Amino acid sequence: MADDSNSILWFLAGLGVGAAVGVLYAPRSGSEMRETLRAKADEGREFVSQRARKAREQASDLVDKGREVAKQQKEQFKSAYEAGRQAYHEATAADGGASKNL
C-alpha cells in the first residue's frame, strides 16, 4: 500500500511540474491554456479517485478475508476444546473416579 501512495505522490508532483513548464512554454492564449490546465486537473482528479476506489475495495476484501480466517480459527479452537473435554471425561470415567464438570 505504501508503494501505491508513493506512486500517487510522484504522479501529483509530475502533474505540477508539467503544468508549470506548460505555462512557461505555452504557445496558446491564456484562456486556452486555462481550459487545458482545467482538463488535465480533472484527469488527475479522476485518476486519484479511481485509485482511492480500488484501495477501498482491496481493504474491504482484506477485512472480509480476515473475518473468515478468524471464524475458521474459532471453529478449530472450539473443536479442539470439545475433543479435549471429551478425552478428559473418558479418562476420568475409565479411572473410576468422579469426573468434574468442566
N, C-alpha and C positions, 0 to 999 in steps of 0.2 A: 504494500500500500504506500510505503514511503517513496517507492520509485514512481508511482502514479502522480503523487503530489509534486515531486521534483520535476517531472515532465511538464506538468501544468505550469509550474513557475517559470521554466525555461521558455515555454510557449508564450506566456504573457510577456516575458522580458523581450523576446524576439518580436512580438507584436508591437511593443512600444518603440523599440529601436527602428523597426521597419517604418512605422508611422512617422517618426521624427525625420528619418532620411528621406522619406517620400515627400514630406512637406518642404524640405530644403531643396530638393531637386525636381519639384513638381512642374511639369510642362502644362498643367491645366490651370484654369482660373480658380479663384478662391471658393466659389460656390460648388464647382465640380469636384474640387478636392475634398471639401467638407462632406459632400454626398458619398464619395468613395470611402473616406475615413469612417463615416457612419455605417456603411455597408460592411466594411471589414470588422468594425467593432461588433456588429450584430453577428457576424460569422464566428468571431471569437467567443461571444457570449453563448451562442448555440453550442459550440464545441465544449465549453466548460459545463454547460447544463447537461449535455449528453454524458460526459464523463462522470458527473456527480450522480446522475441517474443510475449508471452502471455500477458505481461504487455502492450505492444504497442497495441495489439488487444483490450484489455479491455479499454484502454484510448480512442481509436478510437470509440468504441461503446458508451462510455460515452459522447463523444463530439457530436456524432450523436443524441443521446437522448436529450442532452441539446439543440441542434438546433431545434429539433421537438417541445420541450416544449416551447421554445421561439416563434416559429412560431404560436403555438396554442394560447399563451398568446396575441400575437399581433392581431390575428384574433378576439379574445374575446374582446379586448380593442376597436378595430375598430367597432365591432357590438354594443358595449355599447355606444360608441361615437355617432354613427349614430342614435341609438334609442333615446338618449338624445337630439340630434339635432332635430329629428322629433317631439318629445314631446314639445320642445320649440316652434317650428314653429306652432304646433297645438294650444298650449296655447296662443300664441300671436295673432294668427288668430281668436281664439274664443273671445278674448278681444276686437276685432275690431280695434286694433292698428296696425300700420305699423310694420311688422316684420323686424328685422335687419338681414342682410345676414351674416351668420357665416361661 
